[in-house]
Amino acid sequence: MAIGKKEEPEEEEPRIGVYVCHCGINIAQTVDVEKVRNYAATLPNVVLARDYIYMCSDPGQGLIKNDIKSGKINRVIVASCSPRMHEPTFRKTCVAAGLNPYYFEQANIREQCSWTSEDKEANTSKAVDLVKSAVARTNLLESLEYPKEVDVVPETLIIGAGITGMYAALDIAGGGYKVHLVDRNPYVGGHMAQLDKTFPTLDCSACIITPRMVDVGSHPNIDLMTYSELAEVGGYIGNFDVKIKRKARFVDEKLCTGCDLCAQACRLHNRFPNEFDEGLGKRSPIYIAFPYAVPAVYTIDKDQCLMQTKGKCGKATLVSTREGIEKKGRGEEVTKNEVPPCVAACGPNCINHDAKDEIVELKVGTIVVATGYDIIDPKVSPEYKYGLYPNIITDHSFDLYPAKWAIETADVDAHSDGLFRILQGEEVSCYLPGTDPYPSLYQYNHLLVYGADFIPGGE
């Protein structure tokens, strides 16, 4: 039998011991500890009430152990700090004395009382209420079986394939476990893949992240699911039932070679802003976000593709395209009237305009959330005219300029005279409450990059 698994007979009435902690002066300075202790002694089934300067200390825990072993109490309440700090401590104390740890309850009279106000009377009144609630709950506590073990599915779901998600996937997969790495984008790498240099060391971002992207894409224990989103989670700890929505790419991932012929042939070639580089560059409705993307597979944007939005591209329709794809599969020639230019140009014949979203069901034991961050909408500061003038860009967009691939198709003019405008103090807090009121080191980093790589002497 496990140590501490001793349980009180079901018919035995609770005998509750209440221990009020001073926490030095953290609690005692703004809560009348003696008043709380005396009140606790009057509550139902409380047979013992004590106060002590530090209940988490060895002598403090010794008080609890001695009272349990002597048979005085079979339930324990400690009124002290947050359970997040010392609930495990006091549960171990109960176990060491032979009491089921689930007969323990903790009332938080520090973070929820003494630290919230200097009004001692109000704090004491609230502490009394919290102890009263703890006693009511403790009268209903039941012993639970422990330690309890459950089988854990030896597979992990990681949500987000940025730099954090990739390293987590590689660590877990390297330990011999199956990993399902999911990202809503058609590629892995997250924001770091967009950057030319890292902050604050100005190291080459691609030099760091590209090998990891390749490792993730080729690791035998990693099931890479890009252009996918979490749809549903069920089950319980160690045994989660997960549904992943895999959005239709309209391109077969197993066949696509990333040759770019489809994008070059597209009727709407380079007509749309590329989200990956913050709209600085252009892309086609069928695209790959950046040259070294993983996986190196093209994706069709269903909101921009003529075949998806209108059901036809030139004279080619969905019906004629299906027939044309079958002809190509047999090695027969097709005309531009039968299929759209992208299908005609595709050597592997991997484009399928009839593709649908699909739901993939997984069973995993652990879930890692590595969803990263989003850039705040700069339009919250309307006087700076972001979106109205093409030369007004964000810090994040500026990071993309040194990367040649980011501006090959950009239509932004020269960088004016190199003057930087940095929001300070009330200018920042006016639009972004709670933000740092001082100029960002990140922005000063741009000054360094700007001076080194662009116009010497930029202000």
N, C-alpha and C positions, 0 to 999 in steps of 0.2 A: 504494500500500500504506500502511496506517495506521501512524503513528509507533509504534514499540515492538512491531510485529507480528512481529519477528524471532523465529524458533523454532529451537531446537537440533535437529540431526538425531536421529531416533528412536533410532538405535543408539548414540548417544554416552552414556557413563556420566555420571550426575549428579556435578557438582563443587560441593559445598555450602559456602557461607560462612555462619558463625554469628557474629552480632554481639550481644553482651550489653550492655545499657544500664544505667548506674548510676541514671539518672533523678535526678541530683543526689545526694541522700541518701535519696530515697524508697525505692529498692531497695537501694543499697549499704550502708545502715545496718543492715539486718536480713537481708541475703543476702550470702554470700561470693562476690562477682562473679568474682574471679580463679579460684576453685575451679570455678565453673560453666563459665567459658571453657575452662580446661584440660581439664575432662572432655569438653566438646563436641568438642575437637580429636581425641579418641580414637575417635569414633563413625564408623560406616561411611560412606564417601564424603565426609566432611568434610575439605576440603583447606585450610581457613583458619578461624581463630577469633580474634575480636578483642573487646575491651571498650572502651566510650567513655562519657564522662560524660552526654552527651545525644545519643542516636542520631537523634532527630527534628530536631536542629539542622542548619543548612546544612553544617557540617563533618562531622557524623555521616553525613548522606546522601551527602556527597562521598566518604566512604570506600567506601560500597557502589557508587557509580557507577564509581569508578576501578577497583575490583576486577572489576566486570563488563566494562568496556571493555578492560581488559588481558587478558581471556580466562582469568583465574584461576578464576572461578566461573561456573556457569550455573544455580545455585539459591541462594535467599537465605532465611535465617532470622534474624529479629530477636527476641531475648528481652527484652521490655520491658513496656509497659503493655497494657491491653486492646485487642484488635483493633478494638473499636468506636470507639476514639479515633484510632488512627494507622495502621490497615491501609490506608486509601486513600492516606495520605501515602507509605508505603513502596512501594505498588504503582506510584504515579506515578514514584517514584525509579527503579524497575526499568524502566519504560517509557522514561523519559528516557535510560537507558543502553542501550536496544535489547533489553531482555529482556522476554519475555512476562510480564505481571503475575501470571499464575496459577502461576508458578514461585516465588512468594513465600509464606512461611508465618510466622506470628507466634505466639510463646509468651508467654502472660501470666504473668509472674513478679512483677508488682506487685500488682494486685488479688487474685490467687489465692495469693500468697506473702507478700511483704514487708508488706502491709497487714493480714494476717490474724493475725499473731502477732509477739511480740518474741523468740521463740526462734530465734536465728540459725542454729543447727545444723539444726533441723527445717526451717526455711524453705529453707535451702540444699539440703537433701536433696530437698525437693519441687521446687525449681527445676531441679535436675539431672534429675529424672524428667520434668518437663514438656519440657525441651529434648530429652531422649532421645526422647520421643514425637513431638516436632516433626520431628526428623531422620528417624525411621521413616516419617512421613507424607510428608515432602519427597522421599524416595527414590521415591515412587510418583506424584508429581505429573505431570500432563500439561498441555501447553499447550492453551489454549482460544482459539477464535476471538473476536476483539474488535476494535473495538467491534461488537456485534451488534445489529441492529435488527429488531424484530418489529412487525407491524401491530397497532395498538391499536383496539379497538372504541370508537367515540366516544360511548359512553353510560356513565352512572354509576349505581350502586345505592347508596343511602344508607339505612342501617338505623337507624331511630329518627327520629321527627319532632318532637322537642322543640325548644327554642330553637336549639341547636347544629345539629341536622340541618336545620332550616328555613333558617337562614342559609347553610349549606353548599349546600343545594339551589338557593337563589336566586342565589348567586354563580356556581355552575357553569352553571345554566340561563341566567343573564344573559350568559354568554360564548358562548351559542349551542349548547350541548350538551344532549342529552336526559338527563333525570334520572328515575330511578324511586325515589320516596320511600316507604319502607315503615314502618309502625308497627303494633304489635300491638293498640293501642287503637282504638276506633271514631272517634277524633278526633286532630287534631294539636295541638301545644303543650306536651305533656309536663307536668312539674311546674309550670313557670312559669305555665301557664294556670290553675292552681289558686289561685295567690297573689293577694292584694289589693295588696300592696306588695312592692317588691324590697328586698333587703338589700345594703348597709347604707344606701342613700340614701333609702329610703322613697318612691321614685317609684311612680307608678301602674303596676302590672304589665300590666293590660289595655291601657293606652294604648300600651305598647311592643309587646306581642306580637300584639294583634288585627290590626293592619295587615299584619303578616308572615304571619299565618295566612291572611288573605284573599288575599294575593299568591301564597302557595304553592298555594292551591286554584284559582286562576284562571290561573296562568302556563302558556302554551302548550307550554313545554318540560318541564313537570313532570308526570309520570304519578303521581298520588297514589294510594297503595294502603294505606288504613287498614284496621283489623281484619284484618291480614295478618301472617304470620310467615315468616321465612326457613326453608325446609325442607331445602335441599341446595345445596352449592357444589362445582363441579368446574372443570376447565380449568386455565389457567395465567395468569401475569401478563400483563395486557393483553387476555386472552381468557377470561373466566370464564363458565361455564355455570351459571346460577342457577335454582333452582326456588322459587317463592313460593307458600305456602299461603294462599289467600284464604278466610277463614272465612265461612260463610253468615250473612248479616245477616237473611235472610228478608224483606228490604225492598229493592225495586229502587232503587238509588242514582240512576238516571237519571230516575226518575219522582217520587220522594218530594219533597214541598215543605216538609217540616218544620213542618206546621201544628199538630201536637200533638193533633189530634182523636182519634187512635188511642190514645194514652196516657191521655187523659181518659176514654175509653169503656171501657178495659180493666177486667175484673172484679176484677183484683188491683191496682187503681190505688194507687200510693204505699204498697205493702206491703213493699218491700224496701230495704235500705240502699243508698245511692248511693255506689259505690266512689270516684267522682271527688272527692267532698267528705269522704272518710274516714269515710263512714257517718253523718255528722251529719244529712244530709237523706235523704229517701226517694224512691224512683222506682218506676215500673211495670216489668213484664217487658219491655214495649216502651218504649224510652226514647231520649232524647238526653241526653248526659252533662251539658251545661250550655247555657244559652240561646244563646250566640254560638259554639257549636261549629262547626268546619269538618272535614269537610263537614256541612252541616245536614241530616243524614239519620238517621232513626230505626233502631234495632237491636233485634232480639228476643233476649233471653237465653234460650237453649234449655234451661237448667237451671231456669228459673222459669215459663216459659210453659206454661199448661195444655195447649195443643194439642201442644206438643213433648214434655211429660213424660207425659201421659195419653192423647194421641191424640184428645182431645175437649175442648171448652170449652162448658159448658152442654149443650145438646142437639146442638150442631154437632160434626160429626166431620171428619176429614181428607177423607173422600170427599165429604161434603156441601159442605165448604168449597171444594173444587176446582170442583164444579158451580156453586156460588154465585158464585165469581170469574168463571167463564165467562159467567154470566148478567149480572153487573155490566158485563162487557166489552161485552155486546150492548146495554147500556142498560136492562136489565130490573131490576125491583125484587127485593130479596132480604129474607127474614125473619130474625129473630134465631135461629130454630131451624136455619137453613141455614148460617150463617156466624158466627164469633165476633164480638163487638162491635167489635174493632179493624178487621176487614175491612169490616164494615158502615159504619163511620164514615169509612173511607178514601176520599176523593174521587178521587184519581188511580188507585185500584185497584192499588196497588203492593206489597201484601203477598203473599208466597208462602211458605206453610208447608212446601212440598216442596223448598225450595232446599237445595243440597248444597255442601259445601266444594269448592273447585276448585284445581287446581295450574296456575300460570302459569309458563311457561318463558321466561327472558330470557337474552340474551347481552350482557354488559357488559365494559367495559375496566378499570374501576376500581370499588372498593368502599370506601365510607366508613362506619365503625362509630361511631355516635353514640347509643349505647343508654342513656346517662344513668345514673341511680342508683335504688336502692330505699331505702325507709325501714326502719330496723332494727325488729324486732319488740319493742315496749315490754314485752311480757310476760316478757322476760328479767329484769326487776326485779319479782318477784311481790309484794313487800311494799307496792308502791304501788297495787295492786289495779286496774291498768288492765284494762278490759273487764268489771269487776265493778260499778263505779259509773259512771253516764253522765257525771258531771261531771269525771272524770279523763281528760284528753285529752293528746295529744302536742303538741310545739312546732309540728309541721306542721299539725295540726288547728286549733291556735289561729290560725294564719295565715289560715284560711278564714273566721273569724268576721266580719271587717269586710265581706266580700262578701255582700250581701243575698241573692243567689240561693242561697248555701250554706246558709242557715238558715231559708228560708221553710217547709221541711217538717221542720225539726229538732225533736227532742223533748228537747233538753238544757236543763236548768234554768239559772237565773242563775249568774253566776260567783263565787258565795260572796262573800268579803270582799276579794278582790284580792290575796291572799297568794300569792307565787310560791315554789315549792320547787325549788331548783336543785342537782342532784347535783354534788359536788365531790370532788377528790382520789381517795382510795381507794374512795369510793362508786361512782365511774365505772369505775375500772380493775377493780374486783371483777367487774363484769358485762361490760365491754367492754375486754378487754386491748388495750393499745396506743393507747388513745384519750387525748386531751388531758385532763390531770387538773385543769384550771382551768375555771371557769365560762365558758360559751360567750358570745361577743359576740352571737351570734344570739339567745340567751335575753335578754340585756340589751336587745336591740333590742325584744323583746316588752314589756319594762317601759315603754319609751318610747311604743310604739304604744298600750299599755293606758292609760297616763296621758292620752294625747292624745285617744283616741277613746272610752274607756269611763268608768271611774270615776276622777275626779281624786283624786290622793293615794293610789292603790293602792300597796301595799308591794312 
